Each structure stands twice: as C-alpha cells, then as structure tokens.
Amino acid sequence: MKDLVEFIGKSLADNPDQVRVEATDKGHETVYTLYVAPDDMGRLIGKGGRIAKAIRTVVKASATKSGVQVHVEIDEAK
C-alpha cells in the first residue's frame, strides 16, 4: 500500500525526489502520510481538494480489496 501512495505522489509531483511516505498504525487503521515539497502541495491537493479526494479513493479501494483500513494525509516535507 505504501508503494501505491508513493507512486501516485511521485507521478503527480513536480519534485518527485522530495516525495516520501510514512506509515503509522493507529489501532485498526494504518495512516499513510504523504510528504511533498511545498511547491507541490497545491498540485496534490487540487482545486477544492479534488485530487486529494481522488488519491484517498484509489488507496481506500485498494485497501478494501486487501481487507485493511487506511487513511491518507498529505503534508509538507520539512
């Protein structure tokens, strides 16, 4: 799942070398935090959050098929 989130992030970002993903287990759910360059935040969130919502939908669909629960967050790399 982490590879999928990273692939989507790198595909959409102008600075794919700055994209990284961290996975954190929180109870029954895994949270994937997608870190991107500050310049890429708008590109990955999209107008009105449409791109971010689409990313979450694709990842959740894949996770459901695998039988796990996930959540995707997008944050600025430091």
Order of alpha helices (4+ residues) and beta strands (2+ residues): alpha-beta-beta-alpha-alpha-beta
